[in-house]
Amino acid sequence: MISIIVPVYNVEKYLEECLESIKNQTYTDIEVILVNDGSTDNSQVICERYCQQNPRFYLINQENQGQSVARNNGVTVSKGEFITFVDSDDVIKSDMLQQLMRYMDTGIDIVECDFTEDKEIYNIKNRQLKIEEFTSSEALKKCFDMEIKWSPVAKLYRRKIVEGTPFLENLIYEDLYSGIVSLKNIEKMRKINYIGYYYRIHPRSTMRRKFDSKNLDLFKIGDSLLEKFSEDKLLPYIAKVLFLVCIAHVELYKIRPGHPYFKEYDGNLKKYLGIAKKSSEVLKSSKLLRWYNFSSKLFIIIIFPLYLKYLDIRNKINYKRDNLE
């Protein structure tokens, strides 16, 4: 059985579409654990209605404690041999679980498919699935190169992996820690180039939230990862990932000289770069690190914003070329 964990907080606008996509899965041996994290809108009422209508749906109500606590509590009460996470403002394709389960074999601890923030790309049908298999160290390197995602969604986990890496509580960006550390704990995983998950971006999304001091949780997560891998040869790769996430924040929130937290971001960027540079392989593999090393100011103001625009255009072209029937 697959346990689907859905943390819910004030998402009445999107919740029904999410729950319908789960209810209509072609793989039917499921339980759906809805964890209402102290919602103040009609989210709880919607959850209760689905639980009354479908015996596979269960509701837990808790005081508002955050998404990571909700996920951990959902895992605790779940019973499935396999676990997947769906955010309550997102949507999954009707055969996503069936596709993931098809490639979950003995010795495989995670099966991952693709997710997208673009509804047009989400609706593209794949021509032919490509299946890749990785050991733990191979998966980690793929994650460091952004080819495997650290997000917990669009994945099917063997239960022991989730239980062995609970989400860090009372922090945002906890996905970064749990996603990377969980790959450290696997035997093997598989990745399929199937777009099964639509990640909805809206004003309440974590990466669209207005900047405040809570965003500095990123550096606590970073310190935890650096400590976890402190004796590991992959430490420079961890630093590279932290650098890339940090520079993405700088662009997203337009953190420039004069911003109240610019010095903190600038200091951490230099710290991550310094650790990453200890590996010539890491520095050679990342033009972003090299560009920043050449001129941090020019990189932040001009180079990186242009690079992101280029990536967005290239990715759309590639998805359409590779997947359109």
TORPA-822652 format. One line per 3 residues: number of its first residue (from 1); their letters; for each residue x, y, z of C-alpha. Coordinates in steps of 0.5 Angstrom, whole numbers, padded with zeros to 4 digits. Layout:
<pts>
NUM) A) X Y Z | ...
</pts>
This chain:
<pts>
1) MIS) 0000 0000 0000 | 0002 0007 -0001 | 0001 0012 0004
4) IIV) 0000 0019 0001 | 0002 0025 0006 | -0002 0032 0005
7) PVY) 0000 0037 0009 | -0006 0042 0009 | -0006 0050 0011
10) NVE) -0011 0055 0008 | -0011 0053 0001 | -0019 0052 0000
13) KYL) -0018 0055 -0007 | -0014 0050 -0009 | -0015 0044 -0005
16) EEC) -0021 0040 -0008 | -0017 0040 -0015 | -0011 0037 -0011
19) LES) -0015 0032 -0007 | -0019 0030 -0014 | -0013 0028 -0017
22) IKN) -0011 0024 -0011 | -0018 0021 -0011 | -0017 0019 -0019
25) QTY) -0011 0015 -0018 | -0011 0009 -0023 | -0007 0006 -0017
28) TDI) -0012 0004 -0012 | -0008 0001 -0006 | -0007 0008 -0002
31) EVI) -0009 0011 0004 | -0009 0019 0004 | -0007 0022 0010
34) LVN) -0009 0029 0011 | -0006 0033 0016 | -0010 0040 0017
37) DGS) -0004 0045 0020 | -0009 0049 0024 | -0012 0052 0018
40) TDN) -0017 0058 0019 | -0021 0058 0012 | -0025 0052 0009
43) SQV) -0020 0047 0008 | -0022 0043 0014 | -0029 0043 0012
46) ICE) -0026 0040 0005 | -0022 0035 0008 | -0028 0033 0012
49) RYC) -0032 0032 0006 | -0027 0028 0003 | -0026 0023 0009
52) QQN) -0034 0022 0009 | -0034 0020 0002 | -0028 0016 0001
55) PRF) -0026 0011 0006 | -0019 0012 0004 | -0018 0019 0006
58) YLI) -0016 0020 0014 | -0016 0027 0017 | -0011 0029 0023
61) NQE) -0012 0036 0026 | -0007 0040 0029 | -0005 0047 0032
64) NQG) -0001 0051 0027 | 0006 0048 0027 | 0009 0048 0020
67) QSV) 0009 0044 0014 | 0015 0040 0017 | 0011 0038 0023
70) ARN) 0005 0036 0019 | 0009 0031 0014 | 0012 0028 0020
73) NGV) 0006 0027 0024 | 0003 0024 0018 | 0008 0019 0017
76) TVS) 0008 0017 0024 | 0000 0015 0023 | 0001 0012 0016
79) KGE) 0001 0005 0015 | 0004 0004 0008 | 0010 0000 0006
82) FIT) 0011 0006 0001 | 0010 0014 0002 | 0009 0020 -0003
85) FVD) 0008 0027 -0001 | 0003 0032 -0005 | 0003 0039 -0003
88) SDD) -0004 0041 -0002 | -0004 0046 -0007 | -0001 0042 -0013
91) VIK) -0004 0037 -0018 | -0002 0030 -0020 | -0003 0026 -0026
94) SDM) -0008 0020 -0025 | -0003 0015 -0027 | 0003 0018 -0023
97) LQQ) 0003 0013 -0017 | 0002 0007 -0022 | 0008 0010 -0026
100) LMR) 0012 0010 -0020 | 0010 0004 -0017 | 0012 0000 -0024
103) YMD) 0019 0002 -0022 | 0020 0000 -0015 | 0023 -0006 -0014
106) TGI) 0027 -0010 -0009 | 0034 -0006 -0008 | 0030 0001 -0010
109) DIV) 0029 0006 -0005 | 0026 0012 -0009 | 0023 0012 -0015
112) ECD) 0023 0020 -0018 | 0019 0023 -0024 | 0019 0030 -0026
115) FTE) 0015 0036 -0024 | 0014 0042 -0027 | 0011 0049 -0025
118) DKE) 0009 0050 -0032 | 0002 0048 -0034 | 0003 0047 -0041
121) IYN) 0009 0043 -0040 | 0005 0039 -0035 | 0000 0037 -0040
124) IKN) 0005 0035 -0045 | 0005 0027 -0046 | 0011 0023 -0046
127) RQL) 0013 0019 -0052 | 0017 0014 -0049 | 0020 0013 -0042
130) KIE) 0027 0013 -0040 | 0029 0010 -0034 | 0036 0011 -0030
133) EFT) 0038 0007 -0024 | 0043 0010 -0019 | 0047 0008 -0013
136) SSE) 0047 0013 -0007 | 0054 0016 -0009 | 0051 0017 -0016
139) ALK) 0044 0020 -0014 | 0048 0025 -0010 | 0052 0027 -0015
142) KCF) 0046 0028 -0020 | 0043 0032 -0014 | 0049 0036 -0014
145) DME) 0048 0038 -0021 | 0040 0039 -0020 | 0039 0033 -0025
148) IKW) 0035 0029 -0019 | 0031 0034 -0014 | 0032 0034 -0007
151) SPV) 0024 0036 -0006 | 0020 0031 -0003 | 0014 0031 -0008
154) AKL) 0014 0027 -0015 | 0018 0021 -0011 | 0016 0014 -0008
157) YRR) 0020 0013 -0002 | 0021 0006 0001 | 0018 0007 0008
160) KIV) 0025 0006 0012 | 0028 0012 0008 | 0023 0017 0010
163) EGT) 0023 0014 0017 | 0030 0015 0018 | 0031 0022 0015
166) PFL) 0025 0026 0019 | 0024 0033 0016 | 0027 0038 0021
169) ENL) 0022 0042 0024 | 0021 0050 0025 | 0025 0051 0019
172) IYE) 0023 0053 0012 | 0027 0050 0006 | 0028 0044 0011
175) DLY) 0027 0040 0004 | 0034 0041 0002 | 0037 0038 0008
178) SGI) 0032 0032 0008 | 0032 0031 0001 | 0040 0031 0000
181) VSL) 0041 0026 0007 | 0035 0021 0004 | 0040 0020 -0002
184) KNI) 0046 0019 0003 | 0041 0013 0006 | 0039 0009 0000
187) EKM) 0042 0003 -0003 | 0039 0005 -0010 | 0034 0009 -0014
190) RKI) 0031 0010 -0020 | 0029 0017 -0024 | 0024 0017 -0030
193) NYI) 0023 0022 -0035 | 0015 0022 -0034 | 0012 0029 -0032
196) GYY) 0007 0027 -0027 | 0007 0033 -0022 | 0005 0040 -0023
199) YRI) 0008 0045 -0017 | 0003 0051 -0017 | 0007 0057 -0016
202) HPR) 0002 0063 -0012 | 0003 0068 -0008 | 0003 0064 -0001
205) STM) 0008 0059 -0004 | 0015 0059 0000 | 0019 0061 -0006
208) RRK) 0014 0067 -0007 | 0013 0069 0000 | 0015 0076 0002
211) FDS) 0022 0077 0005 | 0023 0077 0012 | 0028 0074 0017
214) KNL) 0025 0067 0017 | 0029 0066 0010 | 0035 0066 0014
217) DLF) 0033 0059 0016 | 0037 0057 0009 | 0044 0058 0013
220) KIG) 0042 0054 0019 | 0040 0048 0014 | 0046 0050 0010
223) DSL) 0050 0049 0017 | 0047 0042 0018 | 0049 0040 0012
226) LEK) 0056 0042 0012 | 0056 0039 0019 | 0053 0032 0016
229) FSE) 0058 0032 0011 | 0064 0035 0014 | 0068 0028 0014
232) DKL) 0065 0026 0007 | 0069 0027 0000 | 0063 0030 -0002
235) LPY) 0063 0036 0002 | 0065 0041 -0004 | 0059 0039 -0008
238) IAK) 0055 0040 -0002 | 0058 0047 -0002 | 0056 0048 -0009
241) VLF) 0049 0046 -0008 | 0049 0051 -0002 | 0052 0057 -0006
244) LVC) 0047 0056 -0012 | 0041 0056 -0007 | 0044 0062 -0004
247) IAH) 0045 0066 -0010 | 0038 0064 -0013 | 0035 0067 -0006
250) VEL) 0039 0073 -0008 | 0036 0074 -0015 | 0029 0072 -0013
253) YKI) 0029 0077 -0007 | 0033 0082 -0011 | 0038 0082 -0005
256) RPG) 0043 0088 -0007 | 0048 0092 -0003 | 0044 0096 0002
259) HPY) 0039 0091 0003 | 0039 0089 0011 | 0041 0082 0010
262) FKE) 0046 0083 0004 | 0052 0082 0008 | 0050 0076 0011
265) YDG) 0048 0073 0004 | 0055 0075 0001 | 0059 0072 0007
268) NLK) 0055 0065 0006 | 0056 0066 -0001 | 0064 0067 0000
271) KYL) 0064 0061 0005 | 0060 0056 0000 | 0065 0058 -0005
274) GIA) 0071 0057 -0001 | 0069 0050 0001 | 0067 0048 -0006
277) KKS) 0074 0051 -0009 | 0078 0046 -0005 | 0076 0041 -0011
280) SEV) 0078 0043 -0017 | 0073 0038 -0020 | 0067 0042 -0017
283) LKS) 0070 0049 -0019 | 0071 0046 -0026 | 0064 0043 -0027
286) SKL) 0061 0050 -0025 | 0061 0056 -0029 | 0057 0060 -0024
289) LRW) 0062 0059 -0019 | 0068 0061 -0024 | 0064 0067 -0026
292) YNF) 0062 0069 -0019 | 0069 0068 -0017 | 0072 0073 -0022
295) SSK) 0067 0078 -0020 | 0062 0077 -0015 | 0058 0084 -0016
298) LFI) 0058 0083 -0024 | 0055 0076 -0023 | 0050 0078 -0018
301) III) 0047 0084 -0022 | 0048 0082 -0029 | 0050 0075 -0031
304) FPL) 0046 0071 -0026 | 0039 0074 -0028 | 0041 0073 -0036
307) YLK) 0043 0066 -0035 | 0036 0065 -0031 | 0033 0067 -0037
310) YLD) 0037 0063 -0042 | 0035 0057 -0038 | 0028 0058 -0038
313) IRN) 0028 0059 -0045 | 0032 0053 -0046 | 0028 0048 -0042
316) KIN) 0022 0050 -0045 | 0025 0048 -0052 | 0028 0042 -0050
319) YKR) 0021 0039 -0046 | 0017 0041 -0052 | 0022 0038 -0057
322) DNL) 0023 0031 -0053 | 0016 0030 -0051 | 0011 0032 -0056
325) E) 0008 0027 -0060
</pts>
